């Protein structure tokens, strides 16, 4: 990847990370998928996840949850993202 493009993506990721941290209070109140049982990440209970840590599963679940999908659809999106996280 070209260095300037990589720098652009790092800036975008940093901005998105700041947005998620700022809105994490509302996000974690409405979290339907079970990250502790499905993913081996034991730090979730002690610190908030950064956007760079959640992978596709978290992004899919967050996006579906953000637009107001029911828990079953959010969970399905999480599992689709988890499939790509594991098999990529």
N, CA, C and O atoms as a CHARMM CRD file, in Angstrom:
* protein
*
  352
    1    1 UNK  N      0.85100  -1.17800   0.00000 PROA 1      0.00000
    2    1 UNK  CA     0.00000   0.00000   0.00000 PROA 1      0.00000
    3    1 UNK  C      0.89700   1.24100   0.00000 PROA 1      0.00000
    4    1 UNK  O      1.91300   1.29100   0.69300 PROA 1      0.00000
    5    2 UNK  N      0.50300   2.22200  -0.78000 PROA 2      0.00000
    6    2 UNK  CA     1.26900   3.46400  -0.87300 PROA 2      0.00000
    7    2 UNK  C      1.25300   4.17800   0.48600 PROA 2      0.00000
    8    2 UNK  O      0.22100   4.21300   1.15600 PROA 2      0.00000
    9    3 UNK  N      2.40000   4.74600   0.89100 PROA 3      0.00000
   10    3 UNK  CA     2.46200   5.37500   2.22700 PROA 3      0.00000
   11    3 UNK  C      1.42200   6.47000   2.45600 PROA 3      0.00000
   12    3 UNK  O      0.88100   6.58700   3.55600 PROA 3      0.00000
   13    4 UNK  N      1.13700   7.27100   1.42900 PROA 4      0.00000
   14    4 UNK  CA     0.14700   8.33800   1.64400 PROA 4      0.00000
   15    4 UNK  C     -1.24600   7.75600   1.84500 PROA 4      0.00000
   16    4 UNK  O     -2.03400   8.27900   2.63200 PROA 4      0.00000
   17    5 UNK  N     -1.54900   6.66600   1.12700 PROA 5      0.00000
   18    5 UNK  CA    -2.85600   6.02400   1.30700 PROA 5      0.00000
   19    5 UNK  C     -2.94000   5.38600   2.69400 PROA 5      0.00000
   20    5 UNK  O     -3.97800   5.45600   3.35200 PROA 5      0.00000
   21    6 UNK  N     -1.84700   4.76500   3.13300 PROA 6      0.00000
   22    6 UNK  CA    -1.83700   4.16700   4.46500 PROA 6      0.00000
   23    6 UNK  C     -2.03900   5.24800   5.53000 PROA 6      0.00000
   24    6 UNK  O     -2.75300   5.04300   6.51200 PROA 6      0.00000
   25    7 UNK  N     -1.39300   6.41000   5.31900 PROA 7      0.00000
   26    7 UNK  CA    -1.55400   7.51600   6.26100 PROA 7      0.00000
   27    7 UNK  C     -3.00700   7.98200   6.29900 PROA 7      0.00000
   28    7 UNK  O     -3.54000   8.28900   7.36500 PROA 7      0.00000
   29    8 UNK  N     -3.64100   8.03300   5.13100 PROA 8      0.00000
   30    8 UNK  CA    -5.05600   8.41800   5.07900 PROA 8      0.00000
   31    8 UNK  C     -5.90400   7.44400   5.89100 PROA 8      0.00000
   32    8 UNK  O     -6.75200   7.86200   6.67900 PROA 8      0.00000
   33    9 UNK  N     -5.67600   6.13400   5.69600 PROA 9      0.00000
   34    9 UNK  CA    -6.47800   5.14600   6.41300 PROA 9      0.00000
   35    9 UNK  C     -6.21100   5.19000   7.91300 PROA 9      0.00000
   36    9 UNK  O     -7.12000   4.96400   8.71200 PROA 9      0.00000
   37   10 UNK  N     -4.98400   5.47700   8.29600 PROA 10     0.00000
   38   10 UNK  CA    -4.69300   5.60600   9.72500 PROA 10     0.00000
   39   10 UNK  C     -5.42800   6.80300  10.31400 PROA 10     0.00000
   40   10 UNK  O     -5.93900   6.73100  11.43100 PROA 10     0.00000
   41   11 UNK  N     -5.48200   7.90900   9.56400 PROA 11     0.00000
   42   11 UNK  CA    -6.22900   9.07500  10.05000 PROA 11     0.00000
   43   11 UNK  C     -7.71600   8.77700  10.16500 PROA 11     0.00000
   44   11 UNK  O     -8.35800   9.16700  11.14000 PROA 11     0.00000
   45   12 UNK  N     -8.26300   8.08400   9.16700 PROA 12     0.00000
   46   12 UNK  CA    -9.68100   7.72500   9.21600 PROA 12     0.00000
   47   12 UNK  C     -9.94200   6.81200  10.40700 PROA 12     0.00000
   48   12 UNK  O    -10.91600   6.99800  11.13600 PROA 12     0.00000
   49   13 UNK  N     -9.06500   5.82200  10.60300 PROA 13     0.00000
   50   13 UNK  CA    -9.24400   4.89700  11.72400 PROA 13     0.00000
   51   13 UNK  C     -9.15700   5.63900  13.05500 PROA 13     0.00000
   52   13 UNK  O     -9.91900   5.34500  13.97600 PROA 13     0.00000
   53   14 UNK  N     -8.24200   6.59200  13.16600 PROA 14     0.00000
   54   14 UNK  CA    -8.11400   7.35600  14.40500 PROA 14     0.00000
   55   14 UNK  C     -9.36500   8.19200  14.65600 PROA 14     0.00000
   56   14 UNK  O     -9.84400   8.28000  15.78700 PROA 14     0.00000
   57   15 UNK  N     -9.89200   8.80400  13.59800 PROA 15     0.00000
   58   15 UNK  CA   -11.10800   9.60800  13.75300 PROA 15     0.00000
   59   15 UNK  C    -12.29200   8.74300  14.15900 PROA 15     0.00000
   60   15 UNK  O    -13.07500   9.11700  15.03200 PROA 15     0.00000
   61   16 UNK  N    -12.41900   7.57300  13.51600 PROA 16     0.00000
   62   16 UNK  CA   -13.52500   6.67600  13.85900 PROA 16     0.00000
   63   16 UNK  C    -13.36700   6.17100  15.28400 PROA 16     0.00000
   64   16 UNK  O    -14.34700   6.02700  16.01400 PROA 16     0.00000
   65   17 UNK  N    -12.13400   5.90400  15.67100 PROA 17     0.00000
   66   17 UNK  CA   -11.86900   5.43600  17.02700 PROA 17     0.00000
   67   17 UNK  C    -12.29000   6.49100  18.04400 PROA 17     0.00000
   68   17 UNK  O    -12.90100   6.16400  19.06200 PROA 17     0.00000
   69   18 UNK  N    -11.96800   7.75200  17.77500 PROA 18     0.00000
   70   18 UNK  CA   -12.36500   8.82900  18.67800 PROA 18     0.00000
   71   18 UNK  C    -13.88000   8.94900  18.74100 PROA 18     0.00000
   72   18 UNK  O    -14.44200   9.20800  19.80500 PROA 18     0.00000
   73   19 UNK  N    -14.54100   8.76100  17.60300 PROA 19     0.00000
   74   19 UNK  CA   -16.00100   8.83500  17.58200 PROA 19     0.00000
   75   19 UNK  C    -16.60600   7.71900  18.42900 PROA 19     0.00000
   76   19 UNK  O    -17.53600   7.95200  19.20200 PROA 19     0.00000
   77   20 UNK  N    -16.07200   6.50400  18.27900 PROA 20     0.00000
   78   20 UNK  CA   -16.61100   5.36500  19.02700 PROA 20     0.00000
   79   20 UNK  C    -16.38600   5.55900  20.52000 PROA 20     0.00000
   80   20 UNK  O    -17.26500   5.25200  21.32500 PROA 20     0.00000
   81   21 UNK  N    -15.22700   6.06300  20.89200 PROA 21     0.00000
   82   21 UNK  CA   -14.95800   6.29500  22.31500 PROA 21     0.00000
   83   21 UNK  C    -15.92200   7.34700  22.86400 PROA 21     0.00000
   84   21 UNK  O    -16.41500   7.21900  23.98400 PROA 21     0.00000
   85   22 UNK  N    -16.18800   8.39300  22.06700 PROA 22     0.00000
   86   22 UNK  CA   -17.08100   9.44900  22.53000 PROA 22     0.00000
   87   22 UNK  C    -18.51200   8.95800  22.67000 PROA 22     0.00000
   88   22 UNK  O    -19.24200   9.41800  23.54700 PROA 22     0.00000
   89   23 UNK  N    -18.92100   8.02300  21.81000 PROA 23     0.00000
   90   23 UNK  CA   -20.30800   7.56400  21.84700 PROA 23     0.00000
   91   23 UNK  C    -20.43800   6.19000  22.49100 PROA 23     0.00000
   92   23 UNK  O    -21.48200   5.54800  22.37400 PROA 23     0.00000
   93   24 UNK  N    -19.39100   5.73700  23.16800 PROA 24     0.00000
   94   24 UNK  CA   -19.40800   4.36700  23.68700 PROA 24     0.00000
   95   24 UNK  C    -20.44500   4.17400  24.78300 PROA 24     0.00000
   96   24 UNK  O    -20.92300   3.05900  24.99200 PROA 24     0.00000
   97   25 UNK  N    -20.79600   5.24200  25.48300 PROA 25     0.00000
   98   25 UNK  CA   -21.78700   5.09200  26.54800 PROA 25     0.00000
   99   25 UNK  C    -23.10200   4.57300  25.98000 PROA 25     0.00000
  100   25 UNK  O    -23.68100   3.63100  26.52000 PROA 25     0.00000
  101   26 UNK  N    -23.57000   5.17100  24.90900 PROA 26     0.00000
  102   26 UNK  CA   -24.82900   4.73400  24.30800 PROA 26     0.00000
  103   26 UNK  C    -24.66200   3.39500  23.60400 PROA 26     0.00000
  104   26 UNK  O    -25.57500   2.57000  23.60700 PROA 26     0.00000
  105   27 UNK  N    -23.50700   3.18200  23.00500 PROA 27     0.00000
  106   27 UNK  CA   -23.27000   1.93400  22.27500 PROA 27     0.00000
  107   27 UNK  C    -23.29300   0.73700  23.22100 PROA 27     0.00000
  108   27 UNK  O    -23.91400  -0.28100  22.91100 PROA 27     0.00000
  109   28 UNK  N    -22.63900   0.84200  24.34800 PROA 28     0.00000
  110   28 UNK  CA   -22.57400  -0.31100  25.23600 PROA 28     0.00000
  111   28 UNK  C    -23.87500  -0.52600  26.00000 PROA 28     0.00000
  112   28 UNK  O    -24.07200  -1.60100  26.56500 PROA 28     0.00000
  113   29 UNK  N    -24.75700   0.44800  26.03500 PROA 29     0.00000
  114   29 UNK  CA   -26.05900   0.21200  26.64900 PROA 29     0.00000
  115   29 UNK  C    -26.93600  -0.65600  25.75600 PROA 29     0.00000
  116   29 UNK  O    -27.79400  -1.38200  26.25800 PROA 29     0.00000
  117   30 UNK  N    -26.73200  -0.59400  24.42100 PROA 30     0.00000
  118   30 UNK  CA   -27.59600  -1.30600  23.48000 PROA 30     0.00000
  119   30 UNK  C    -26.88800  -2.48300  22.82700 PROA 30     0.00000
  120   30 UNK  O    -27.29300  -2.89600  21.74100 PROA 30     0.00000
  121   31 UNK  N    -25.87200  -3.02800  23.42500 PROA 31     0.00000
  122   31 UNK  CA   -25.08500  -4.08300  22.79800 PROA 31     0.00000
  123   31 UNK  C    -25.79100  -5.42700  22.96900 PROA 31     0.00000
  124   31 UNK  O    -25.99500  -5.88700  24.09200 PROA 31     0.00000
  125   32 UNK  N    -26.15800  -6.04500  21.86400 PROA 32     0.00000
  126   32 UNK  CA   -26.91700  -7.28700  21.93000 PROA 32     0.00000
  127   32 UNK  C    -26.04500  -8.52500  21.74900 PROA 32     0.00000
  128   32 UNK  O    -26.33000  -9.56200  22.34900 PROA 32     0.00000
  129   33 UNK  N    -25.00500  -8.44500  20.94800 PROA 33     0.00000
  130   33 UNK  CA   -24.20900  -9.63900  20.69400 PROA 33     0.00000
  131   33 UNK  C    -23.29700  -9.92000  21.87700 PROA 33     0.00000
  132   33 UNK  O    -22.95300  -9.01000  22.63000 PROA 33     0.00000
  133   34 UNK  N    -22.90800 -11.16600  22.04000 PROA 34     0.00000
  134   34 UNK  CA   -22.16100 -11.57800  23.22500 PROA 34     0.00000
  135   34 UNK  C    -20.69100 -11.75100  22.85900 PROA 34     0.00000
  136   34 UNK  O    -20.28400 -12.82200  22.41000 PROA 34     0.00000
  137   35 UNK  N    -19.89900 -10.70600  23.04800 PROA 35     0.00000
  138   35 UNK  CA   -18.50300 -10.77700  22.62800 PROA 35     0.00000
  139   35 UNK  C    -17.68600 -11.68000  23.54300 PROA 35     0.00000
  140   35 UNK  O    -16.73500 -12.31400  23.08600 PROA 35     0.00000
  141   36 UNK  N    -18.03600 -11.75200  24.82300 PROA 36     0.00000
  142   36 UNK  CA   -17.20900 -12.54400  25.73800 PROA 36     0.00000
  143   36 UNK  C    -17.30900 -14.03100  25.45200 PROA 36     0.00000
  144   36 UNK  O    -16.32100 -14.75000  25.60300 PROA 36     0.00000
  145   37 UNK  N    -18.48000 -14.51200  25.04300 PROA 37     0.00000
  146   37 UNK  CA   -18.62500 -15.94200  24.81000 PROA 37     0.00000
  147   37 UNK  C    -18.09700 -16.34200  23.43100 PROA 37     0.00000
  148   37 UNK  O    -17.58700 -17.45000  23.26800 PROA 37     0.00000
  149   38 UNK  N    -18.21200 -15.46300  22.44600 PROA 38     0.00000
  150   38 UNK  CA   -17.88200 -15.84800  21.08100 PROA 38     0.00000
  151   38 UNK  C    -16.44100 -15.54700  20.69900 PROA 38     0.00000
  152   38 UNK  O    -15.87700 -16.23200  19.84600 PROA 38     0.00000
  153   39 UNK  N    -15.84400 -14.55100  21.30300 PROA 39     0.00000
  154   39 UNK  CA   -14.47300 -14.19800  20.96000 PROA 39     0.00000
  155   39 UNK  C    -13.61100 -14.29100  22.21400 PROA 39     0.00000
  156   39 UNK  O    -14.06800 -13.99200  23.31700 PROA 39     0.00000
  157   40 UNK  N    -12.38400 -14.70100  22.03500 PROA 40     0.00000
  158   40 UNK  CA   -11.49100 -14.83200  23.18100 PROA 40     0.00000
  159   40 UNK  C    -10.79800 -13.48800  23.38500 PROA 40     0.00000
  160   40 UNK  O     -9.67700 -13.27500  22.92300 PROA 40     0.00000
  161   41 UNK  N    -11.47400 -12.60100  24.07600 PROA 41     0.00000
  162   41 UNK  CA   -10.90100 -11.29900  24.39300 PROA 41     0.00000
  163   41 UNK  C    -11.29400 -10.98900  25.82700 PROA 41     0.00000
  164   41 UNK  O    -12.40800 -10.53700  26.09000 PROA 41     0.00000
  165   42 UNK  N    -10.39000 -11.23000  26.73900 PROA 42     0.00000
  166   42 UNK  CA   -10.72700 -11.11800  28.15300 PROA 42     0.00000
  167   42 UNK  C    -10.58700  -9.69600  28.66700 PROA 42     0.00000
  168   42 UNK  O    -10.86900  -9.43500  29.83600 PROA 42     0.00000
  169   43 UNK  N    -10.15200  -8.76800  27.81200 PROA 43     0.00000
  170   43 UNK  CA    -9.98900  -7.39200  28.26600 PROA 43     0.00000
  171   43 UNK  C    -11.27500  -6.59200  28.15100 PROA 43     0.00000
  172   43 UNK  O    -11.32900  -5.45200  28.61400 PROA 43     0.00000
  173   44 UNK  N    -12.31500  -7.16200  27.54500 PROA 44     0.00000
  174   44 UNK  CA   -13.54000  -6.39500  27.29800 PROA 44     0.00000
  175   44 UNK  C    -14.17800  -5.91700  28.59000 PROA 44     0.00000
  176   44 UNK  O    -14.77500  -4.84100  28.61100 PROA 44     0.00000
  177   45 UNK  N    -14.07400  -6.67300  29.65600 PROA 45     0.00000
  178   45 UNK  CA   -14.73100  -6.28100  30.89000 PROA 45     0.00000
  179   45 UNK  C    -13.95200  -5.18000  31.60900 PROA 45     0.00000
  180   45 UNK  O    -14.50200  -4.49900  32.47500 PROA 45     0.00000
  181   46 UNK  N    -12.68300  -5.00000  31.25900 PROA 46     0.00000
  182   46 UNK  CA   -11.84800  -4.05800  31.99000 PROA 46     0.00000
  183   46 UNK  C    -11.59800  -2.76700  31.23400 PROA 46     0.00000
  184   46 UNK  O    -11.30000  -1.74100  31.84600 PROA 46     0.00000
  185   47 UNK  N    -11.71300  -2.80100  29.92000 PROA 47     0.00000
  186   47 UNK  CA   -11.53300  -1.57600  29.13900 PROA 47     0.00000
  187   47 UNK  C    -12.49900  -1.60700  27.96200 PROA 47     0.00000
  188   47 UNK  O    -12.92200  -2.67600  27.52200 PROA 47     0.00000
  189   48 UNK  N    -12.84000  -0.43800  27.46200 PROA 48     0.00000
  190   48 UNK  CA   -13.71900  -0.36900  26.30300 PROA 48     0.00000
  191   48 UNK  C    -12.94200  -0.76800  25.05200 PROA 48     0.00000
  192   48 UNK  O    -11.75800  -0.45500  24.92500 PROA 48     0.00000
  193   49 UNK  N    -13.61000  -1.45600  24.13400 PROA 49     0.00000
  194   49 UNK  CA   -12.93200  -1.86700  22.92100 PROA 49     0.00000
  195   49 UNK  C    -12.74100  -0.68600  21.99100 PROA 49     0.00000
  196   49 UNK  O    -13.65300   0.11900  21.79900 PROA 49     0.00000
  197   50 UNK  N    -11.55800  -0.58600  21.41600 PROA 50     0.00000
  198   50 UNK  CA   -11.31600   0.40700  20.38000 PROA 50     0.00000
  199   50 UNK  C    -11.79700  -0.16000  19.05000 PROA 50     0.00000
  200   50 UNK  O    -11.93300  -1.37400  18.89400 PROA 50     0.00000
  201   51 UNK  N    -12.05000   0.71400  18.10800 PROA 51     0.00000
  202   51 UNK  CA   -12.55900   0.26600  16.81700 PROA 51     0.00000
  203   51 UNK  C    -11.57800  -0.66900  16.13000 PROA 51     0.00000
  204   51 UNK  O    -11.98900  -1.58000  15.41200 PROA 51     0.00000
  205   52 UNK  N    -10.28400  -0.45500  16.34400 PROA 52     0.00000
  206   52 UNK  CA    -9.28600  -1.30500  15.70700 PROA 52     0.00000
  207   52 UNK  C     -9.29400  -2.71700  16.28200 PROA 52     0.00000
  208   52 UNK  O     -8.76900  -3.63000  15.64500 PROA 52     0.00000
  209   53 UNK  N     -9.86800  -2.92800  17.45900 PROA 53     0.00000
  210   53 UNK  CA    -9.84200  -4.23800  18.11300 PROA 53     0.00000
  211   53 UNK  C    -11.03800  -5.12100  17.77500 PROA 53     0.00000
  212   53 UNK  O    -10.98400  -6.33000  17.99700 PROA 53     0.00000
  213   54 UNK  N    -12.10900  -4.55000  17.24800 PROA 54     0.00000
  214   54 UNK  CA   -13.34100  -5.32600  17.17900 PROA 54     0.00000
  215   54 UNK  C    -13.44800  -6.19200  15.94400 PROA 54     0.00000
  216   54 UNK  O    -14.21500  -7.15500  15.94900 PROA 54     0.00000
  217   55 UNK  N    -12.70600  -5.89100  14.87300 PROA 55     0.00000
  218   55 UNK  CA   -12.77800  -6.68900  13.66300 PROA 55     0.00000
  219   55 UNK  C    -14.08600  -6.47100  12.91500 PROA 55     0.00000
  220   55 UNK  O    -14.88600  -5.60100  13.26000 PROA 55     0.00000
  221   56 UNK  N    -14.28200  -7.28700  11.88000 PROA 56     0.00000
  222   56 UNK  CA   -15.50400  -7.14800  11.07900 PROA 56     0.00000
  223   56 UNK  C    -16.74600  -7.50300  11.87600 PROA 56     0.00000
  224   56 UNK  O    -17.80500  -6.91100  11.66900 PROA 56     0.00000
  225   57 UNK  N    -16.62900  -8.45800  12.78100 PROA 57     0.00000
  226   57 UNK  CA   -17.80700  -8.86700  13.55500 PROA 57     0.00000
  227   57 UNK  C    -18.35600  -7.69300  14.35800 PROA 57     0.00000
  228   57 UNK  O    -19.56500  -7.46000  14.37700 PROA 57     0.00000
  229   58 UNK  N    -17.47200  -6.95900  15.01800 PROA 58     0.00000
  230   58 UNK  CA   -17.92000  -5.80900  15.78400 PROA 58     0.00000
  231   58 UNK  C    -18.44400  -4.68400  14.91200 PROA 58     0.00000
  232   58 UNK  O    -19.40600  -4.00500  15.27100 PROA 58     0.00000
  233   59 UNK  N    -17.80400  -4.48800  13.75600 PROA 59     0.00000
  234   59 UNK  CA   -18.26900  -3.42600  12.85800 PROA 59     0.00000
  235   59 UNK  C    -19.65200  -3.73100  12.30800 PROA 59     0.00000
  236   59 UNK  O    -20.51900  -2.85800  12.27200 PROA 59     0.00000
  237   60 UNK  N    -19.85800  -4.98000  11.87700 PROA 60     0.00000
  238   60 UNK  CA   -21.18000  -5.35700  11.36200 PROA 60     0.00000
  239   60 UNK  C    -22.23700  -5.21900  12.45100 PROA 60     0.00000
  240   60 UNK  O    -23.30500  -4.65300  12.22000 PROA 60     0.00000
  241   61 UNK  N    -21.93500  -5.73900  13.63400 PROA 61     0.00000
  242   61 UNK  CA   -22.91700  -5.68500  14.71800 PROA 61     0.00000
  243   61 UNK  C    -23.18400  -4.24200  15.13800 PROA 61     0.00000
  244   61 UNK  O    -24.32900  -3.86800  15.39200 PROA 61     0.00000
  245   62 UNK  N    -22.13600  -3.43800  15.21100 PROA 62     0.00000
  246   62 UNK  CA   -22.31800  -2.04000  15.59600 PROA 62     0.00000
  247   62 UNK  C    -23.16600  -1.30500  14.56800 PROA 62     0.00000
  248   62 UNK  O    -24.06700  -0.54900  14.93200 PROA 62     0.00000
  249   63 UNK  N    -22.88000  -1.52200  13.27400 PROA 63     0.00000
  250   63 UNK  CA   -23.63600  -0.84700  12.22800 PROA 63     0.00000
  251   63 UNK  C    -25.10000  -1.23200  12.23400 PROA 63     0.00000
  252   63 UNK  O    -25.97500  -0.37200  12.13700 PROA 63     0.00000
  253   64 UNK  N    -25.37200  -2.52600  12.34800 PROA 64     0.00000
  254   64 UNK  CA   -26.76600  -2.98200  12.36800 PROA 64     0.00000
  255   64 UNK  C    -27.48200  -2.49500  13.62200 PROA 64     0.00000
  256   64 UNK  O    -28.65200  -2.11400  13.57500 PROA 64     0.00000
  257   65 UNK  N    -26.76800  -2.51400  14.73800 PROA 65     0.00000
  258   65 UNK  CA   -27.35500  -2.03400  15.98600 PROA 65     0.00000
  259   65 UNK  C    -27.61800  -0.53100  15.91300 PROA 65     0.00000
  260   65 UNK  O    -28.62800  -0.04400  16.42100 PROA 65     0.00000
  261   66 UNK  N    -26.70400   0.19400  15.28100 PROA 66     0.00000
  262   66 UNK  CA   -26.81700   1.65000  15.19400 PROA 66     0.00000
  263   66 UNK  C    -28.04400   2.07800  14.38500 PROA 66     0.00000
  264   66 UNK  O    -28.69600   3.06800  14.71600 PROA 66     0.00000
  265   67 UNK  N    -28.35400   1.32500  13.32200 PROA 67     0.00000
  266   67 UNK  CA   -29.51100   1.70300  12.50400 PROA 67     0.00000
  267   67 UNK  C    -30.80600   1.12300  13.05000 PROA 67     0.00000
  268   67 UNK  O    -31.86300   1.29800  12.44300 PROA 67     0.00000
  269   68 UNK  N    -30.74300   0.43200  14.19100 PROA 68     0.00000
  270   68 UNK  CA   -31.95800   0.01600  14.88100 PROA 68     0.00000
  271   68 UNK  C    -32.50600  -1.33600  14.49300 PROA 68     0.00000
  272   68 UNK  O    -33.70200  -1.58200  14.64300 PROA 68     0.00000
  273   69 UNK  N    -31.65500  -2.22100  13.99500 PROA 69     0.00000
  274   69 UNK  CA   -32.11700  -3.56400  13.64600 PROA 69     0.00000
  275   69 UNK  C    -32.43100  -4.36100  14.91700 PROA 69     0.00000
  276   69 UNK  O    -31.86600  -4.08400  15.97500 PROA 69     0.00000
  277   70 UNK  N    -33.32500  -5.34400  14.81700 PROA 70     0.00000
  278   70 UNK  CA   -33.63200  -6.17000  15.99700 PROA 70     0.00000
  279   70 UNK  C    -32.43100  -7.03000  16.40900 PROA 70     0.00000
  280   70 UNK  O    -31.52500  -7.24800  15.60400 PROA 70     0.00000
  281   71 UNK  N    -32.41800  -7.51400  17.64000 PROA 71     0.00000
  282   71 UNK  CA   -31.26500  -8.28100  18.14200 PROA 71     0.00000
  283   71 UNK  C    -30.91600  -9.49600  17.29200 PROA 71     0.00000
  284   71 UNK  O    -29.73700  -9.82900  17.16500 PROA 71     0.00000
  285   72 UNK  N    -31.90500 -10.16700  16.70800 PROA 72     0.00000
  286   72 UNK  CA   -31.59500 -11.34700  15.89600 PROA 72     0.00000
  287   72 UNK  C    -30.78900 -10.96200  14.65800 PROA 72     0.00000
  288   72 UNK  O    -29.88200 -11.69300  14.26100 PROA 72     0.00000
  289   73 UNK  N    -31.10900  -9.82400  14.04400 PROA 73     0.00000
  290   73 UNK  CA   -30.36900  -9.36800  12.86300 PROA 73     0.00000
  291   73 UNK  C    -28.97100  -8.90400  13.26500 PROA 73     0.00000
  292   73 UNK  O    -28.00400  -9.15300  12.54600 PROA 73     0.00000
  293   74 UNK  N    -28.86100  -8.23400  14.40600 PROA 74     0.00000
  294   74 UNK  CA   -27.55200  -7.79600  14.89800 PROA 74     0.00000
  295   74 UNK  C    -26.67000  -9.01100  15.16400 PROA 74     0.00000
  296   74 UNK  O    -25.49100  -9.01800  14.80900 PROA 74     0.00000
  297   75 UNK  N    -27.23400 -10.01900  15.77700 PROA 75     0.00000
  298   75 UNK  CA   -26.46900 -11.22300  16.07800 PROA 75     0.00000
  299   75 UNK  C    -26.04600 -11.93400  14.79800 PROA 75     0.00000
  300   75 UNK  O    -24.92800 -12.44200  14.71000 PROA 75     0.00000
  301   76 UNK  N    -26.93900 -11.97400  13.80000 PROA 76     0.00000
  302   76 UNK  CA   -26.58500 -12.59300  12.52200 PROA 76     0.00000
  303   76 UNK  C    -25.44400 -11.81900  11.85500 PROA 76     0.00000
  304   76 UNK  O    -24.51300 -12.42900  11.32900 PROA 76     0.00000
  305   77 UNK  N    -25.50600 -10.49500  11.87100 PROA 77     0.00000
  306   77 UNK  CA   -24.42700  -9.68900  11.31000 PROA 77     0.00000
  307   77 UNK  C    -23.11600  -9.92300  12.03100 PROA 77     0.00000
  308   77 UNK  O    -22.05600  -9.97900  11.40700 PROA 77     0.00000
  309   78 UNK  N    -23.18900 -10.06000  13.34700 PROA 78     0.00000
  310   78 UNK  CA   -21.98800 -10.36300  14.13000 PROA 78     0.00000
  311   78 UNK  C    -21.38900 -11.69900  13.69600 PROA 78     0.00000
  312   78 UNK  O    -20.17300 -11.81300  13.54300 PROA 78     0.00000
  313   79 UNK  N    -22.22900 -12.70200  13.49900 PROA 79     0.00000
  314   79 UNK  CA   -21.71600 -14.02300  13.12800 PROA 79     0.00000
  315   79 UNK  C    -21.15400 -14.04100  11.71100 PROA 79     0.00000
  316   79 UNK  O    -20.18400 -14.74700  11.43900 PROA 79     0.00000
  317   80 UNK  N    -21.75300 -13.27100  10.80700 PROA 80     0.00000
  318   80 UNK  CA   -21.19700 -13.16100   9.45500 PROA 80     0.00000
  319   80 UNK  C    -19.81600 -12.51000   9.51900 PROA 80     0.00000
  320   80 UNK  O    -18.87200 -12.99200   8.89300 PROA 80     0.00000
  321   81 UNK  N    -19.69500 -11.42200  10.26900 PROA 81     0.00000
  322   81 UNK  CA   -18.39800 -10.77100  10.42800 PROA 81     0.00000
  323   81 UNK  C    -17.38400 -11.66500  11.11400 PROA 81     0.00000
  324   81 UNK  O    -16.20500 -11.66100  10.76000 PROA 81     0.00000
  325   82 UNK  N    -17.83500 -12.42600  12.08800 PROA 82     0.00000
  326   82 UNK  CA   -16.93800 -13.35200  12.79100 PROA 82     0.00000
  327   82 UNK  C    -16.41600 -14.42000  11.83600 PROA 82     0.00000
  328   82 UNK  O    -15.25500 -14.81900  11.91900 PROA 82     0.00000
  329   83 UNK  N    -17.29100 -14.88900  10.91500 PROA 83     0.00000
  330   83 UNK  CA   -16.86900 -15.87200   9.91100 PROA 83     0.00000
  331   83 UNK  C    -15.70800 -15.31000   9.08700 PROA 83     0.00000
  332   83 UNK  O    -14.72100 -16.00500   8.84700 PROA 83     0.00000
  333   84 UNK  N    -15.82900 -14.05100   8.65400 PROA 84     0.00000
  334   84 UNK  CA   -14.75600 -13.44800   7.86500 PROA 84     0.00000
  335   84 UNK  C    -13.51700 -13.18500   8.72000 PROA 84     0.00000
  336   84 UNK  O    -12.39700 -13.29800   8.22100 PROA 84     0.00000
  337   85 UNK  N    -13.69100 -12.84000   9.98800 PROA 85     0.00000
  338   85 UNK  CA   -12.53600 -12.63900  10.87000 PROA 85     0.00000
  339   85 UNK  C    -11.73900 -13.92800  11.02700 PROA 85     0.00000
  340   85 UNK  O    -10.50900 -13.91200  10.99700 PROA 85     0.00000
  341   86 UNK  N    -12.44300 -15.04000  11.19300 PROA 86     0.00000
  342   86 UNK  CA   -11.76800 -16.31400  11.45600 PROA 86     0.00000
  343   86 UNK  C    -11.15700 -16.88900  10.18400 PROA 86     0.00000
  344   86 UNK  O    -10.06800 -17.46100  10.22600 PROA 86     0.00000
  345   87 UNK  N    -11.84300 -16.74300   9.05800 PROA 87     0.00000
  346   87 UNK  CA   -11.41800 -17.40600   7.82600 PROA 87     0.00000
  347   87 UNK  C    -10.63900 -16.51000   6.87600 PROA 87     0.00000
  348   87 UNK  O    -10.43400 -16.88100   5.72000 PROA 87     0.00000
  349   88 UNK  N    -10.20600 -15.35800   7.32600 PROA 88     0.00000
  350   88 UNK  CA    -9.44000 -14.50000   6.41000 PROA 88     0.00000
  351   88 UNK  C     -7.96300 -14.53000   6.74800 PROA 88     0.00000
  352   88 UNK  O     -7.16400 -13.86900   6.08400 PROA 88     0.00000
